[in-house]
């Protein structure tokens, strides 16, 4: 079973917004990727590696 954990900010500062909007937002610094374009977990991983210029 896969479980995703979403934290609403380091101190829960976004919790009310998430609950009120019925959505989960990524609050990563400088993330300007349109997630609607992502079609798979592998695609997300590739785009994050490219965006943050990380080495595998």
CHARMM internal coordinates of N, CA and C (Angstrom, degrees):
IC EDIT
DIST 1 N 1 CA 1.4431
DIST 1 CA 1 C 1.5232
ANGL 1 N 1 CA 1 C 108.69
DIST 1 C 2 N 1.3124
ANGL 1 CA 1 C 2 N 117.14
DIHE 1 N 1 CA 1 C 2 N 135.45
DIST 2 N 2 CA 1.4586
ANGL 1 C 2 N 2 CA 122.95
DIHE 1 CA 1 C 2 N 2 CA 177.18
DIST 2 CA 2 C 1.5143
ANGL 2 N 2 CA 2 C 109.44
DIHE 1 C 2 N 2 CA 2 C -97.02
DIST 2 C 3 N 1.3171
ANGL 2 CA 2 C 3 N 115.97
DIHE 2 N 2 CA 2 C 3 N 135.44
DIST 3 N 3 CA 1.4584
ANGL 2 C 3 N 3 CA 121.20
DIHE 2 CA 2 C 3 N 3 CA 177.73
DIST 3 CA 3 C 1.5165
ANGL 3 N 3 CA 3 C 108.24
DIHE 2 C 3 N 3 CA 3 C -127.41
DIST 3 C 4 N 1.3165
ANGL 3 CA 3 C 4 N 116.56
DIHE 3 N 3 CA 3 C 4 N 128.98
DIST 4 N 4 CA 1.4620
ANGL 3 C 4 N 4 CA 121.77
DIHE 3 CA 3 C 4 N 4 CA 176.09
DIST 4 CA 4 C 1.5182
ANGL 4 N 4 CA 4 C 107.78
DIHE 3 C 4 N 4 CA 4 C -105.07
DIST 4 C 5 N 1.3121
ANGL 4 CA 4 C 5 N 116.15
DIHE 4 N 4 CA 4 C 5 N 132.09
DIST 5 N 5 CA 1.4584
ANGL 4 C 5 N 5 CA 121.49
DIHE 4 CA 4 C 5 N 5 CA 177.55
DIST 5 CA 5 C 1.5179
ANGL 5 N 5 CA 5 C 108.41
DIHE 4 C 5 N 5 CA 5 C -109.16
DIST 5 C 6 N 1.3061
ANGL 5 CA 5 C 6 N 115.98
DIHE 5 N 5 CA 5 C 6 N 121.76
DIST 6 N 6 CA 1.4558
ANGL 5 C 6 N 6 CA 121.08
DIHE 5 CA 5 C 6 N 6 CA 176.43
DIST 6 CA 6 C 1.5092
ANGL 6 N 6 CA 6 C 108.33
DIHE 5 C 6 N 6 CA 6 C -111.59
DIST 6 C 7 N 1.2929
ANGL 6 CA 6 C 7 N 116.27
DIHE 6 N 6 CA 6 C 7 N 124.25
DIST 7 N 7 CA 1.4490
ANGL 6 C 7 N 7 CA 120.95
DIHE 6 CA 6 C 7 N 7 CA 176.64
DIST 7 CA 7 C 1.5157
ANGL 7 N 7 CA 7 C 107.59
DIHE 6 C 7 N 7 CA 7 C -103.69
DIST 7 C 8 N 1.2856
ANGL 7 CA 7 C 8 N 115.81
DIHE 7 N 7 CA 7 C 8 N 137.06
DIST 8 N 8 CA 1.4618
ANGL 7 C 8 N 8 CA 121.09
DIHE 7 CA 7 C 8 N 8 CA -176.04
DIST 8 CA 8 C 1.5212
ANGL 8 N 8 CA 8 C 109.82
DIHE 7 C 8 N 8 CA 8 C -93.76
DIST 8 C 9 N 1.3325
ANGL 8 CA 8 C 9 N 116.14
DIHE 8 N 8 CA 8 C 9 N 61.79
DIST 9 N 9 CA 1.4583
ANGL 8 C 9 N 9 CA 121.63
DIHE 8 CA 8 C 9 N 9 CA -177.51
DIST 9 CA 9 C 1.5176
ANGL 9 N 9 CA 9 C 111.03
DIHE 8 C 9 N 9 CA 9 C 92.89
DIST 9 C 10 N 1.3032
ANGL 9 CA 9 C 10 N 116.57
DIHE 9 N 9 CA 9 C 10 N 161.77
DIST 10 N 10 CA 1.4685
ANGL 9 C 10 N 10 CA 121.23
DIHE 9 CA 9 C 10 N 10 CA -178.02
DIST 10 CA 10 C 1.5216
ANGL 10 N 10 CA 10 C 112.39
DIHE 9 C 10 N 10 CA 10 C -59.79
DIST 10 C 11 N 1.3153
ANGL 10 CA 10 C 11 N 116.69
DIHE 10 N 10 CA 10 C 11 N -35.61
DIST 11 N 11 CA 1.4645
ANGL 10 C 11 N 11 CA 121.44
DIHE 10 CA 10 C 11 N 11 CA -178.68
DIST 11 CA 11 C 1.5282
ANGL 11 N 11 CA 11 C 112.10
DIHE 10 C 11 N 11 CA 11 C -115.63
DIST 11 C 12 N 1.3300
ANGL 11 CA 11 C 12 N 116.46
DIHE 11 N 11 CA 11 C 12 N 17.47
DIST 12 N 12 CA 1.4604
ANGL 11 C 12 N 12 CA 120.15
DIHE 11 CA 11 C 12 N 12 CA -178.91
DIST 12 CA 12 C 1.5208
ANGL 12 N 12 CA 12 C 113.27
DIHE 11 C 12 N 12 CA 12 C 76.53
DIST 12 C 13 N 1.3235
ANGL 12 CA 12 C 13 N 116.62
DIHE 12 N 12 CA 12 C 13 N 19.01
DIST 13 N 13 CA 1.4689
ANGL 12 C 13 N 13 CA 120.46
DIHE 12 CA 12 C 13 N 13 CA -174.74
DIST 13 CA 13 C 1.5298
ANGL 13 N 13 CA 13 C 113.80
DIHE 12 C 13 N 13 CA 13 C -66.79
DIST 13 C 14 N 1.3256
ANGL 13 CA 13 C 14 N 118.19
DIHE 13 N 13 CA 13 C 14 N -17.38
DIST 14 N 14 CA 1.4651
ANGL 13 C 14 N 14 CA 120.85
DIHE 13 CA 13 C 14 N 14 CA 179.68
DIST 14 CA 14 C 1.5271
ANGL 14 N 14 CA 14 C 112.49
DIHE 13 C 14 N 14 CA 14 C -104.32
DIST 14 C 15 N 1.3144
ANGL 14 CA 14 C 15 N 117.53
DIHE 14 N 14 CA 14 C 15 N 3.13
DIST 15 N 15 CA 1.4608
ANGL 14 C 15 N 15 CA 121.36
DIHE 14 CA 14 C 15 N 15 CA -174.69
DIST 15 CA 15 C 1.5234
ANGL 15 N 15 CA 15 C 112.82
DIHE 14 C 15 N 15 CA 15 C -55.78
DIST 15 C 16 N 1.3185
ANGL 15 CA 15 C 16 N 118.59
DIHE 15 N 15 CA 15 C 16 N -48.99
DIST 16 N 16 CA 1.4651
ANGL 15 C 16 N 16 CA 120.98
DIHE 15 CA 15 C 16 N 16 CA -179.09
DIST 16 CA 16 C 1.5218
ANGL 16 N 16 CA 16 C 111.74
DIHE 15 C 16 N 16 CA 16 C -61.43
DIST 16 C 17 N 1.3211
ANGL 16 CA 16 C 17 N 117.86
DIHE 16 N 16 CA 16 C 17 N -41.50
DIST 17 N 17 CA 1.4626
ANGL 16 C 17 N 17 CA 120.94
DIHE 16 CA 16 C 17 N 17 CA 179.17
DIST 17 CA 17 C 1.5255
ANGL 17 N 17 CA 17 C 110.32
DIHE 16 C 17 N 17 CA 17 C -61.65
DIST 17 C 18 N 1.3220
ANGL 17 CA 17 C 18 N 116.93
DIHE 17 N 17 CA 17 C 18 N -46.53
DIST 18 N 18 CA 1.4609
ANGL 17 C 18 N 18 CA 120.61
DIHE 17 CA 17 C 18 N 18 CA 179.82
DIST 18 CA 18 C 1.5245
ANGL 18 N 18 CA 18 C 110.16
DIHE 17 C 18 N 18 CA 18 C -58.88
DIST 18 C 19 N 1.3274
ANGL 18 CA 18 C 19 N 116.73
DIHE 18 N 18 CA 18 C 19 N -46.96
DIST 19 N 19 CA 1.4616
ANGL 18 C 19 N 19 CA 121.14
DIHE 18 CA 18 C 19 N 19 CA -177.51
DIST 19 CA 19 C 1.5261
ANGL 19 N 19 CA 19 C 111.84
DIHE 18 C 19 N 19 CA 19 C -68.28
DIST 19 C 20 N 1.3116
ANGL 19 CA 19 C 20 N 117.43
DIHE 19 N 19 CA 19 C 20 N -43.33
DIST 20 N 20 CA 1.4671
ANGL 19 C 20 N 20 CA 121.28
DIHE 19 CA 19 C 20 N 20 CA -179.95
DIST 20 CA 20 C 1.5217
ANGL 20 N 20 CA 20 C 111.95
DIHE 19 C 20 N 20 CA 20 C -64.57
DIST 20 C 21 N 1.3353
ANGL 20 CA 20 C 21 N 116.29
DIHE 20 N 20 CA 20 C 21 N -40.54
DIST 21 N 21 CA 1.4639
ANGL 20 C 21 N 21 CA 120.82
DIHE 20 CA 20 C 21 N 21 CA -178.28
DIST 21 CA 21 C 1.5271
ANGL 21 N 21 CA 21 C 112.34
DIHE 20 C 21 N 21 CA 21 C -82.24
DIST 21 C 22 N 1.3330
ANGL 21 CA 21 C 22 N 117.26
DIHE 21 N 21 CA 21 C 22 N -17.39
DIST 22 N 22 CA 1.4603
ANGL 21 C 22 N 22 CA 120.12
DIHE 21 CA 21 C 22 N 22 CA -176.53
DIST 22 CA 22 C 1.5101
ANGL 22 N 22 CA 22 C 111.60
DIHE 21 C 22 N 22 CA 22 C 67.34
DIST 22 C 23 N 1.3310
ANGL 22 CA 22 C 23 N 115.25
DIHE 22 N 22 CA 22 C 23 N 31.44
DIST 23 N 23 CA 1.4685
ANGL 22 C 23 N 23 CA 121.12
DIHE 22 CA 22 C 23 N 23 CA -178.20
DIST 23 CA 23 C 1.5190
ANGL 23 N 23 CA 23 C 109.95
DIHE 22 C 23 N 23 CA 23 C -137.03
DIST 23 C 24 N 1.3213
ANGL 23 CA 23 C 24 N 114.56
DIHE 23 N 23 CA 23 C 24 N 163.26
DIST 24 N 24 CA 1.4518
ANGL 23 C 24 N 24 CA 121.13
DIHE 23 CA 23 C 24 N 24 CA 172.69
DIST 24 CA 24 C 1.5174
ANGL 24 N 24 CA 24 C 106.70
DIHE 23 C 24 N 24 CA 24 C -117.71
DIST 24 C 25 N 1.3124
ANGL 24 CA 24 C 25 N 116.69
DIHE 24 N 24 CA 24 C 25 N 130.23
DIST 25 N 25 CA 1.4609
ANGL 24 C 25 N 25 CA 122.03
DIHE 24 CA 24 C 25 N 25 CA -178.61
DIST 25 CA 25 C 1.5227
ANGL 25 N 25 CA 25 C 109.51
DIHE 24 C 25 N 25 CA 25 C -112.95
DIST 25 C 26 N 1.3165
ANGL 25 CA 25 C 26 N 116.08
DIHE 25 N 25 CA 25 C 26 N 146.94
DIST 26 N 26 CA 1.4588
ANGL 25 C 26 N 26 CA 120.67
DIHE 25 CA 25 C 26 N 26 CA 171.75
DIST 26 CA 26 C 1.5136
ANGL 26 N 26 CA 26 C 107.37
DIHE 25 C 26 N 26 CA 26 C -88.50
DIST 26 C 27 N 1.3007
ANGL 26 CA 26 C 27 N 116.42
DIHE 26 N 26 CA 26 C 27 N 126.17
DIST 27 N 27 CA 1.4649
ANGL 26 C 27 N 27 CA 120.55
DIHE 26 CA 26 C 27 N 27 CA -176.71
DIST 27 CA 27 C 1.5238
ANGL 27 N 27 CA 27 C 110.99
DIHE 26 C 27 N 27 CA 27 C -110.17
DIST 27 C 28 N 1.3340
ANGL 27 CA 27 C 28 N 116.24
DIHE 27 N 27 CA 27 C 28 N 29.50
DIST 28 N 28 CA 1.4516
ANGL 27 C 28 N 28 CA 120.88
DIHE 27 CA 27 C 28 N 28 CA -179.86
DIST 28 CA 28 C 1.5162
ANGL 28 N 28 CA 28 C 109.73
DIHE 27 C 28 N 28 CA 28 C -71.57
DIST 28 C 29 N 1.3109
ANGL 28 CA 28 C 29 N 116.84
DIHE 28 N 28 CA 28 C 29 N 141.66
DIST 29 N 29 CA 1.4659
ANGL 28 C 29 N 29 CA 122.10
DIHE 28 CA 28 C 29 N 29 CA 179.08
DIST 29 CA 29 C 1.5254
ANGL 29 N 29 CA 29 C 110.99
DIHE 28 C 29 N 29 CA 29 C -61.02
DIST 29 C 30 N 1.3100
ANGL 29 CA 29 C 30 N 115.26
DIHE 29 N 29 CA 29 C 30 N 133.40
DIST 30 N 30 CA 1.4699
ANGL 29 C 30 N 30 CA 123.11
DIHE 29 CA 29 C 30 N 30 CA 172.70
DIST 30 CA 30 C 1.5181
ANGL 30 N 30 CA 30 C 114.70
DIHE 29 C 30 N 30 CA 30 C 59.26
DIST 30 C 31 N 1.3176
ANGL 30 CA 30 C 31 N 118.82
DIHE 30 N 30 CA 30 C 31 N 24.30
DIST 31 N 31 CA 1.4543
ANGL 30 C 31 N 31 CA 120.11
DIHE 30 CA 30 C 31 N 31 CA 178.05
DIST 31 CA 31 C 1.5234
ANGL 31 N 31 CA 31 C 108.20
DIHE 30 C 31 N 31 CA 31 C -85.31
DIST 31 C 32 N 1.3247
ANGL 31 CA 31 C 32 N 116.11
DIHE 31 N 31 CA 31 C 32 N 108.46
DIST 32 N 32 CA 1.4566
ANGL 31 C 32 N 32 CA 120.40
DIHE 31 CA 31 C 32 N 32 CA -178.32
DIST 32 CA 32 C 1.5255
ANGL 32 N 32 CA 32 C 111.79
DIHE 31 C 32 N 32 CA 32 C -119.84
DIST 32 C 33 N 1.3201
ANGL 32 CA 32 C 33 N 115.81
DIHE 32 N 32 CA 32 C 33 N 35.02
DIST 33 N 33 CA 1.4565
ANGL 32 C 33 N 33 CA 122.23
DIHE 32 CA 32 C 33 N 33 CA 178.42
DIST 33 CA 33 C 1.5303
ANGL 33 N 33 CA 33 C 108.09
DIHE 32 C 33 N 33 CA 33 C -93.01
DIST 33 C 34 N 1.3271
ANGL 33 CA 33 C 34 N 116.37
DIHE 33 N 33 CA 33 C 34 N 132.38
DIST 34 N 34 CA 1.4558
ANGL 33 C 34 N 34 CA 120.57
DIHE 33 CA 33 C 34 N 34 CA 175.51
DIST 34 CA 34 C 1.5302
ANGL 34 N 34 CA 34 C 107.85
DIHE 33 C 34 N 34 CA 34 C -77.14
DIST 34 C 35 N 1.3150
ANGL 34 CA 34 C 35 N 116.71
DIHE 34 N 34 CA 34 C 35 N 104.29
DIST 35 N 35 CA 1.4572
ANGL 34 C 35 N 35 CA 121.08
DIHE 34 CA 34 C 35 N 35 CA -175.20
DIST 35 CA 35 C 1.5267
ANGL 35 N 35 CA 35 C 112.99
DIHE 34 C 35 N 35 CA 35 C -68.88
DIST 35 C 36 N 1.3233
ANGL 35 CA 35 C 36 N 117.97
DIHE 35 N 35 CA 35 C 36 N -14.42
DIST 36 N 36 CA 1.4620
ANGL 35 C 36 N 36 CA 120.62
DIHE 35 CA 35 C 36 N 36 CA 176.01
DIST 36 CA 36 C 1.5258
ANGL 36 N 36 CA 36 C 111.00
DIHE 35 C 36 N 36 CA 36 C -66.77
DIST 36 C 37 N 1.3282
ANGL 36 CA 36 C 37 N 116.52
DIHE 36 N 36 CA 36 C 37 N -20.85
DIST 37 N 37 CA 1.4641
ANGL 36 C 37 N 37 CA 121.17
DIHE 36 CA 36 C 37 N 37 CA -180.00
DIST 37 CA 37 C 1.5292
ANGL 37 N 37 CA 37 C 112.44
DIHE 36 C 37 N 37 CA 37 C -83.20
DIST 37 C 38 N 1.3093
ANGL 37 CA 37 C 38 N 118.03
DIHE 37 N 37 CA 37 C 38 N -12.30
DIST 38 N 38 CA 1.4640
ANGL 37 C 38 N 38 CA 122.27
DIHE 37 CA 37 C 38 N 38 CA -176.99
DIST 38 CA 38 C 1.5260
ANGL 38 N 38 CA 38 C 109.22
DIHE 37 C 38 N 38 CA 38 C -79.17
DIST 38 C 39 N 1.3301
ANGL 38 CA 38 C 39 N 116.13
DIHE 38 N 38 CA 38 C 39 N 128.97
DIST 39 N 39 CA 1.4618
ANGL 38 C 39 N 39 CA 120.20
DIHE 38 CA 38 C 39 N 39 CA -176.45
DIST 39 CA 39 C 1.5246
ANGL 39 N 39 CA 39 C 113.75
DIHE 38 C 39 N 39 CA 39 C -109.78
DIST 39 C 40 N 1.3364
ANGL 39 CA 39 C 40 N 117.47
DIHE 39 N 39 CA 39 C 40 N -10.64
DIST 40 N 40 CA 1.4588
ANGL 39 C 40 N 40 CA 119.35
DIHE 39 CA 39 C 40 N 40 CA -178.32
DIST 40 CA 40 C 1.5299
ANGL 40 N 40 CA 40 C 109.75
DIHE 39 C 40 N 40 CA 40 C -157.85
DIST 40 C 41 N 1.3173
ANGL 40 CA 40 C 41 N 115.51
DIHE 40 N 40 CA 40 C 41 N 165.71
DIST 41 N 41 CA 1.4563
ANGL 40 C 41 N 41 CA 121.05
DIHE 40 CA 40 C 41 N 41 CA 177.05
DIST 41 CA 41 C 1.5289
ANGL 41 N 41 CA 41 C 109.85
DIHE 40 C 41 N 41 CA 41 C -62.36
DIST 41 C 42 N 1.3199
ANGL 41 CA 41 C 42 N 116.26
DIHE 41 N 41 CA 41 C 42 N -38.43
DIST 42 N 42 CA 1.4630
ANGL 41 C 42 N 42 CA 120.89
DIHE 41 CA 41 C 42 N 42 CA 179.80
DIST 42 CA 42 C 1.5253
ANGL 42 N 42 CA 42 C 111.13
DIHE 41 C 42 N 42 CA 42 C -64.26
DIST 42 C 43 N 1.3281
ANGL 42 CA 42 C 43 N 116.72
DIHE 42 N 42 CA 42 C 43 N -40.54
DIST 43 N 43 CA 1.4610
ANGL 42 C 43 N 43 CA 121.84
DIHE 42 CA 42 C 43 N 43 CA 177.93
DIST 43 CA 43 C 1.5282
ANGL 43 N 43 CA 43 C 110.54
DIHE 42 C 43 N 43 CA 43 C -64.13
DIST 43 C 44 N 1.3319
ANGL 43 CA 43 C 44 N 117.02
DIHE 43 N 43 CA 43 C 44 N -42.93
DIST 44 N 44 CA 1.4616
ANGL 43 C 44 N 44 CA 120.91
DIHE 43 CA 43 C 44 N 44 CA 177.21
DIST 44 CA 44 C 1.5166
ANGL 44 N 44 CA 44 C 110.35
DIHE 43 C 44 N 44 CA 44 C -59.93
DIST 44 C 45 N 1.3188
ANGL 44 CA 44 C 45 N 117.37
DIHE 44 N 44 CA 44 C 45 N -47.15
DIST 45 N 45 CA 1.4597
ANGL 44 C 45 N 45 CA 122.08
DIHE 44 CA 44 C 45 N 45 CA 179.72
DIST 45 CA 45 C 1.5334
ANGL 45 N 45 CA 45 C 110.71
DIHE 44 C 45 N 45 CA 45 C -57.95
DIST 45 C 46 N 1.3336
ANGL 45 CA 45 C 46 N 116.26
DIHE 45 N 45 CA 45 C 46 N -47.71
DIST 46 N 46 CA 1.4702
ANGL 45 C 46 N 46 CA 121.06
DIHE 45 CA 45 C 46 N 46 CA 179.33
DIST 46 CA 46 C 1.5188
ANGL 46 N 46 CA 46 C 111.55
DIHE 45 C 46 N 46 CA 46 C -59.10
DIST 46 C 47 N 1.3328
ANGL 46 CA 46 C 47 N 116.78
DIHE 46 N 46 CA 46 C 47 N -46.24
DIST 47 N 47 CA 1.4696
ANGL 46 C 47 N 47 CA 120.86
DIHE 46 CA 46 C 47 N 47 CA -178.43
DIST 47 CA 47 C 1.5264
ANGL 47 N 47 CA 47 C 111.49
DIHE 46 C 47 N 47 CA 47 C -65.39
DIST 47 C 48 N 1.3311
ANGL 47 CA 47 C 48 N 118.22
DIHE 47 N 47 CA 47 C 48 N -38.82
DIST 48 N 48 CA 1.4686
ANGL 47 C 48 N 48 CA 120.76
DIHE 47 CA 47 C 48 N 48 CA 178.33
DIST 48 CA 48 C 1.5210
ANGL 48 N 48 CA 48 C 111.51
DIHE 47 C 48 N 48 CA 48 C -66.85
DIST 48 C 49 N 1.3381
ANGL 48 CA 48 C 49 N 116.18
DIHE 48 N 48 CA 48 C 49 N -40.74
DIST 49 N 49 CA 1.4740
ANGL 48 C 49 N 49 CA 120.31
DIHE 48 CA 48 C 49 N 49 CA 177.09
DIST 49 CA 49 C 1.5267
ANGL 49 N 49 CA 49 C 109.47
DIHE 48 C 49 N 49 CA 49 C -60.21
DIST 49 C 50 N 1.3194
ANGL 49 CA 49 C 50 N 116.84
DIHE 49 N 49 CA 49 C 50 N -46.01
DIST 50 N 50 CA 1.4675
ANGL 49 C 50 N 50 CA 120.63
DIHE 49 CA 49 C 50 N 50 CA 179.45
DIST 50 CA 50 C 1.5248
ANGL 50 N 50 CA 50 C 111.33
DIHE 49 C 50 N 50 CA 50 C -65.02
DIST 50 C 51 N 1.3276
ANGL 50 CA 50 C 51 N 117.00
DIHE 50 N 50 CA 50 C 51 N -45.40
DIST 51 N 51 CA 1.4576
ANGL 50 C 51 N 51 CA 121.61
DIHE 50 CA 50 C 51 N 51 CA -176.37
DIST 51 CA 51 C 1.5347
ANGL 51 N 51 CA 51 C 112.03
DIHE 50 C 51 N 51 CA 51 C -62.44
DIST 51 C 52 N 1.3096
ANGL 51 CA 51 C 52 N 115.65
DIHE 51 N 51 CA 51 C 52 N -45.63
DIST 52 N 52 CA 1.4593
ANGL 51 C 52 N 52 CA 119.38
DIHE 51 CA 51 C 52 N 52 CA -177.41
DIST 52 CA 52 C 1.5335
ANGL 52 N 52 CA 52 C 112.62
DIHE 51 C 52 N 52 CA 52 C -93.37
DIST 52 C 53 N 1.3447
ANGL 52 CA 52 C 53 N 116.77
DIHE 52 N 52 CA 52 C 53 N 5.71
DIST 53 N 53 CA 1.4629
ANGL 52 C 53 N 53 CA 123.30
DIHE 52 CA 52 C 53 N 53 CA 177.18
DIST 53 CA 53 C 1.5309
ANGL 53 N 53 CA 53 C 110.81
DIHE 52 C 53 N 53 CA 53 C 51.18
DIST 53 C 54 N 1.3193
ANGL 53 CA 53 C 54 N 115.65
DIHE 53 N 53 CA 53 C 54 N 50.73
DIST 54 N 54 CA 1.4505
ANGL 53 C 54 N 54 CA 121.75
DIHE 53 CA 53 C 54 N 54 CA -178.32
DIST 54 CA 54 C 1.5235
ANGL 54 N 54 CA 54 C 110.76
DIHE 53 C 54 N 54 CA 54 C -94.66
DIST 54 C 55 N 1.2859
ANGL 54 CA 54 C 55 N 115.45
DIHE 54 N 54 CA 54 C 55 N 153.11
DIST 55 N 55 CA 1.4713
ANGL 54 C 55 N 55 CA 121.50
DIHE 54 CA 54 C 55 N 55 CA 174.66
DIST 55 CA 55 C 1.5233
ANGL 55 N 55 CA 55 C 107.60
DIHE 54 C 55 N 55 CA 55 C -97.07
DIST 55 C 56 N 1.3043
ANGL 55 CA 55 C 56 N 115.76
DIHE 55 N 55 CA 55 C 56 N 141.75
DIST 56 N 56 CA 1.4836
ANGL 55 C 56 N 56 CA 120.05
DIHE 55 CA 55 C 56 N 56 CA 178.53
DIST 56 CA 56 C 1.4870
ANGL 56 N 56 CA 56 C 111.13
DIHE 55 C 56 N 56 CA 56 C -73.80
END
COOR INIT
IC SEED 1 N 1 CA 1 C
IC BUILD
